[in-house]
């Protein structure tokens, strides 16, 4: 599943790398979510598809409006569910994969229900992600971000996986539902990780599955700021169980306020404020979804002992410290304030 958004050149590179995969039992579901130069994007993509040999495109789904990352990938996931696929892979259109990427993720499925690999920058020197981490501060982290490739963590279980390069078993979506389209973009994969974890599913990071990510081209800094400030509280309210919520809550609001101050200093106070207002508007949605998620958790783990055991598994995967990048931002905030 590949989602194009105003970037046919990057999508072309992505699809060419997919065509070279050594794992051949797959089909590509391509969605165009562009909202600029729509006709050119579609024309270029159609031309590209005719020039890439050995690429099995099952459908080129053209959307009339931008439905966000969540809405776009849900189209491909729905197709996979309706056609009884065992798994569905999501891949950012500005990413390119090594030919063994998918086969190694498939082999790693014996350890978990969703697998992710090592995401590095275009040069292959710096790590972008080696699995997602959630912290006691209610803030997610891209594990190993910014480290040299040689410092990548060894393969093993992780809290969650970036939606930019991941293989999910379709049984996850059959049980917990699709990506939350109210989130639109950013942290929707953290939401999925929480919901899957509360349903008893596992995530595994396979170090040898390599993906190169260009990054930072599909959305503006202001848009990202607005979405992150809107979605972080929603993800927390929806998913963090009551016994874990209160220790997280005070830390989250402390960090959230300081991040807001940092954004004001950076000249992004307005988009951050817009995000905060949107999070308030999503409050009823978060509470409604929380009831469903927690009812599902209690149904999956019907007695206190089983629920406590599952929460202990989750707690061990939650990092106590703030992400390093956010610590650096807070230090800068205190220097400048």
C-alpha positions as CSV (number, residue, x, y, z in Angstrom):
1,X,0.0,0.0,0.0
2,X,1.6,3.3,-1.2
3,X,0.0,6.7,-0.7
4,X,1.0,9.5,-3.1
5,X,0.6,13.1,-1.9
6,X,1.8,15.8,-4.3
7,X,5.0,13.9,-5.0
8,X,5.0,11.7,-8.1
9,X,8.7,11.8,-8.5
10,X,9.3,10.3,-5.0
11,X,6.5,7.9,-5.6
12,X,8.1,6.7,-8.9
13,X,11.4,6.0,-7.0
14,X,9.5,4.2,-4.3
15,X,7.6,2.0,-6.8
16,X,10.8,1.1,-8.7
17,X,12.4,-0.1,-5.5
18,X,9.2,-2.2,-4.7
19,X,9.4,-3.7,-8.2
20,X,12.9,-5.1,-7.3
21,X,11.7,-6.9,-4.1
22,X,12.9,-10.5,-3.9
23,X,9.5,-11.4,-2.3
24,X,7.1,-11.7,-5.2
25,X,3.8,-12.7,-3.7
26,X,2.4,-9.2,-3.3
27,X,0.1,-6.7,-4.9
28,X,0.4,-2.9,-4.8
29,X,-2.5,-0.7,-4.0
30,X,-1.7,2.9,-5.0
31,X,-3.7,5.8,-3.7
32,X,-3.4,9.4,-5.0
33,X,-4.3,11.9,-2.3
34,X,-2.8,15.0,-4.0
35,X,-4.4,18.4,-3.6
36,X,-2.0,20.4,-5.9
37,X,-1.5,19.9,-9.6
38,X,-3.9,17.0,-9.5
39,X,-4.1,16.3,-13.2
40,X,-0.3,16.4,-13.6
41,X,0.2,14.0,-10.6
42,X,-2.3,11.5,-12.1
43,X,-0.9,11.7,-15.6
44,X,2.7,11.3,-14.4
45,X,1.8,8.3,-12.2
46,X,-0.1,6.6,-14.9
47,X,2.8,7.0,-17.3
48,X,5.2,5.7,-14.6
49,X,3.1,2.6,-14.0
50,X,3.4,1.6,-17.6
51,X,7.2,1.8,-17.5
52,X,8.0,-0.2,-14.4
53,X,8.2,-3.9,-15.2
54,X,7.2,-6.7,-12.8
55,X,5.1,-4.3,-10.6
56,X,1.8,-5.9,-9.7
57,X,-0.6,-2.9,-9.4
58,X,-3.9,-4.2,-8.2
59,X,-5.6,-0.8,-8.2
60,X,-4.8,2.9,-8.7
61,X,-7.3,4.7,-6.4
62,X,-7.7,8.4,-7.2
63,X,-9.3,10.4,-4.4
64,X,-11.2,13.6,-5.1
65,X,-9.9,15.2,-2.0
66,X,-7.0,14.8,0.5
67,X,-8.2,12.3,3.1
68,X,-5.0,12.4,5.1
69,X,-2.6,9.5,5.8
70,X,-5.2,7.7,7.8
71,X,-8.0,7.9,5.3
72,X,-5.6,7.1,2.4
73,X,-4.1,3.9,3.9
74,X,-7.5,2.7,5.1
75,X,-8.5,2.3,1.5
76,X,-5.7,-0.2,1.0
77,X,-6.3,-2.0,4.3
78,X,-10.0,-2.3,3.4
79,X,-9.1,-3.9,0.1
80,X,-6.8,-6.4,1.9
81,X,-9.6,-7.3,4.3
82,X,-12.2,-7.7,1.7
83,X,-9.9,-9.9,-0.4
84,X,-8.8,-12.1,2.5
85,X,-5.1,-11.1,2.5
86,X,-3.0,-12.4,5.4
87,X,-1.1,-9.1,5.8
88,X,-0.9,-5.6,4.5
89,X,2.3,-3.5,4.2
90,X,2.3,0.3,4.4
91,X,5.1,2.2,2.8
92,X,5.7,6.0,2.5
93,X,5.9,7.2,-1.0
94,X,9.1,9.1,-0.2
95,X,10.8,5.9,0.9
96,X,12.8,3.3,-1.0
97,X,13.4,-0.3,0.2
98,X,16.2,-2.8,-0.1
99,X,15.2,-5.8,-2.2
100,X,15.0,-8.0,0.9
101,X,12.9,-5.6,3.0
102,X,9.6,-7.4,2.6
103,X,10.8,-11.0,2.7
104,X,12.6,-10.2,6.0
105,X,9.5,-8.6,7.5
106,X,7.5,-11.6,6.4
107,X,9.9,-14.0,8.1
108,X,9.9,-11.9,11.2
109,X,6.1,-12.4,11.5
110,X,6.7,-15.6,13.3
111,X,7.7,-13.5,16.3
112,X,4.8,-11.0,16.3
113,X,1.7,-9.8,14.5
114,X,3.2,-6.7,13.0
115,X,6.8,-6.1,11.9
116,X,9.0,-3.1,11.1
117,X,12.5,-2.6,10.0
118,X,15.4,-0.2,10.2
119,X,14.5,3.2,8.6
120,X,17.5,5.3,7.7
121,X,18.0,8.6,5.8
122,X,18.7,8.8,2.1
123,X,22.5,8.5,2.7
124,X,22.0,5.3,4.8
125,X,24.2,6.8,7.5
126,X,21.7,8.2,10.1
127,X,18.8,6.3,11.7
128,X,15.3,7.7,11.5
129,X,13.4,4.9,13.2
130,X,14.0,1.4,14.6
131,X,10.5,1.0,16.1
132,X,8.2,3.3,18.0
133,X,8.4,3.9,21.7
134,X,5.8,5.4,24.0
135,X,7.0,7.3,27.1
136,X,5.5,7.9,30.6
137,X,5.2,11.5,29.4
138,X,2.5,10.6,26.9
139,X,4.9,11.5,24.1
140,X,6.0,8.9,21.5
141,X,9.6,8.5,20.3
142,X,11.2,7.2,17.1
143,X,13.8,4.8,18.6
144,X,17.5,5.4,17.8
145,X,16.6,8.6,15.9
146,X,19.7,10.6,14.9
147,X,22.2,7.8,15.7
148,X,24.6,6.5,13.2
149,X,23.5,3.3,11.4
150,X,26.2,1.3,13.2
151,X,24.4,2.0,16.6
152,X,21.1,0.5,15.6
153,X,19.3,-1.6,18.2
154,X,19.3,-5.3,17.7
155,X,16.2,-7.1,16.5
156,X,13.5,-7.6,19.1
157,X,10.1,-6.7,20.4
158,X,9.1,-3.0,20.3
159,X,6.0,-1.0,21.5
160,X,4.9,-0.1,18.0
161,X,5.9,0.6,14.4
162,X,6.0,3.7,12.2
163,X,3.2,3.7,9.6
164,X,5.8,4.7,7.0
165,X,7.2,1.2,6.6
166,X,5.4,-1.6,8.4
167,X,3.8,-5.0,7.8
168,X,0.6,-5.7,9.7
169,X,-1.3,-9.0,10.0
170,X,-4.8,-8.2,8.8
171,X,-6.2,-10.0,11.8
172,X,-5.2,-6.9,13.8
173,X,-7.6,-4.6,11.8
174,X,-10.3,-7.2,11.8
175,X,-10.4,-7.0,15.6
176,X,-9.5,-3.4,16.4
177,X,-10.7,-1.6,13.3
178,X,-8.9,0.7,10.9
179,X,-6.8,3.9,11.4
180,X,-8.6,6.7,13.1
181,X,-9.4,9.1,10.3
182,X,-10.1,11.9,12.8
183,X,-6.4,12.0,13.4
184,X,-5.8,12.6,9.7
185,X,-2.0,12.5,9.9
186,X,0.7,12.1,12.6
187,X,0.6,9.8,15.6
188,X,-2.2,7.7,14.0
189,X,0.3,4.8,14.0
190,X,0.9,5.3,17.7
191,X,-2.9,5.0,18.2
192,X,-2.9,1.7,16.2
193,X,0.0,0.4,18.3
194,X,-1.9,1.2,21.6
195,X,-5.1,-0.4,20.3
196,X,-3.3,-3.5,19.1
197,X,-1.3,-3.8,22.3
198,X,-4.5,-3.6,24.4
199,X,-5.9,-6.4,22.2
200,X,-2.9,-8.6,22.9
201,X,-1.0,-8.2,19.7
202,X,2.8,-7.8,19.4
203,X,5.2,-5.7,17.3
204,X,8.7,-6.8,16.3
205,X,11.6,-4.9,14.8
206,X,13.8,-6.6,12.3
207,X,17.2,-4.9,12.0
208,X,18.0,-6.4,8.6
209,X,14.9,-5.0,6.9
210,X,16.2,-1.7,5.5
211,X,14.2,1.2,4.2
212,X,15.6,4.6,3.1
213,X,13.4,7.5,3.8
214,X,13.7,11.0,2.3
215,X,11.2,12.6,4.7
216,X,10.1,16.1,5.3
217,X,8.6,16.7,1.9
218,X,4.9,16.1,2.1
219,X,3.9,18.5,4.8
220,X,4.9,21.9,6.1
221,X,6.3,22.5,9.6
222,X,3.1,24.5,10.6
223,X,0.9,21.6,9.5
224,X,2.9,19.1,11.4
225,X,2.9,21.3,14.5
226,X,-0.9,21.7,14.3
227,X,-1.4,17.9,13.9
228,X,0.9,16.9,16.6
229,X,-0.6,19.3,19.2
230,X,-4.1,18.1,18.1
231,X,-3.4,14.4,18.1
232,X,-1.1,13.7,21.1
233,X,-3.8,14.4,23.7
234,X,-6.4,12.3,21.7
235,X,-4.1,9.3,21.5
236,X,-3.4,9.5,25.3
237,X,-7.1,9.9,26.3
238,X,-8.2,7.1,23.9
239,X,-5.7,4.5,24.9
240,X,-3.8,4.8,28.1
241,X,-5.5,2.5,30.7
242,X,-6.8,4.1,33.9
243,X,-4.2,2.5,36.2
244,X,-1.5,4.0,33.9
245,X,-3.2,7.3,33.0
246,X,-2.8,9.4,36.1
247,X,1.0,9.0,36.4
248,X,1.2,9.9,32.7
249,X,-1.3,12.7,32.8
250,X,0.6,15.3,34.9
251,X,3.9,14.6,33.1
252,X,2.1,15.0,29.7
253,X,0.5,18.4,30.5
254,X,3.8,19.7,31.9
255,X,5.6,18.7,28.7
256,X,2.7,19.8,26.5
257,X,2.8,23.4,28.0
258,X,6.5,23.6,27.7
259,X,6.4,22.4,24.1
260,X,3.8,25.1,23.4
261,X,6.2,27.7,24.9
262,X,9.0,26.4,22.7
263,X,6.8,26.7,19.6
264,X,5.9,30.3,20.5
265,X,9.6,31.1,20.6
266,X,10.1,29.3,17.2
267,X,7.3,31.5,15.7
268,X,4.9,28.5,15.5
269,X,2.6,29.5,18.3
270,X,-0.5,30.0,16.1
271,X,-0.5,26.5,14.5
272,X,0.2,25.0,17.9
273,X,-2.8,26.9,19.3
274,X,-4.9,25.7,16.4
275,X,-3.8,22.2,17.3
276,X,-4.8,22.6,20.9
277,X,-8.2,23.9,19.9
278,X,-8.7,21.0,17.6
279,X,-7.8,18.5,20.3
280,X,-10.6,20.1,22.5
281,X,-13.0,19.6,19.6
282,X,-11.9,15.9,19.4
283,X,-12.5,15.4,23.1
284,X,-16.0,13.8,22.7
285,X,-14.6,11.5,20.0
286,X,-11.7,10.5,22.2
287,X,-14.0,9.6,25.1
288,X,-16.3,7.7,22.9
289,X,-13.5,5.7,21.4
290,X,-12.0,5.1,24.8
291,X,-15.1,3.4,26.0
292,X,-15.0,1.0,23.0
293,X,-11.3,0.3,23.4
294,X,-11.5,-0.4,27.1
295,X,-14.6,-2.6,26.7
296,X,-12.6,-4.5,24.1
297,X,-9.6,-4.8,26.5
298,X,-11.8,-6.2,29.2
299,X,-13.5,-8.6,26.8
300,X,-10.1,-9.9,25.5
301,X,-8.7,-10.2,29.1
302,X,-11.8,-11.0,31.1
303,X,-10.2,-11.3,34.6
304,X,-8.1,-9.0,36.6
305,X,-5.1,-11.4,36.6
306,X,-4.9,-11.5,32.7
307,X,-5.5,-7.8,32.4
308,X,-2.7,-7.1,34.9
309,X,-0.4,-9.4,33.1
310,X,-1.0,-7.7,29.7
311,X,-0.5,-4.2,31.3
312,X,2.8,-5.4,32.7
313,X,3.9,-6.4,29.2
314,X,3.0,-2.9,28.0
315,X,4.6,-1.1,30.9
316,X,8.0,-2.9,30.2
317,X,7.9,-1.4,26.7
318,X,7.2,2.1,27.8
319,X,10.2,4.4,28.3
320,X,10.3,6.5,31.5
321,X,12.2,9.4,30.0
322,X,11.2,12.0,27.5
323,X,12.5,11.5,24.0
324,X,16.0,12.9,23.6
325,X,14.9,15.3,20.9
326,X,12.2,16.8,23.2
327,X,14.7,17.1,26.1
328,X,16.9,19.2,23.8
329,X,13.9,21.4,22.9
330,X,13.1,21.9,26.5
331,X,16.6,22.9,27.3
332,X,16.5,25.4,24.5
333,X,13.1,26.7,25.8
334,X,14.6,27.4,29.3
335,X,17.7,29.1,27.8
336,X,15.5,31.4,25.7
337,X,12.6,32.1,28.0
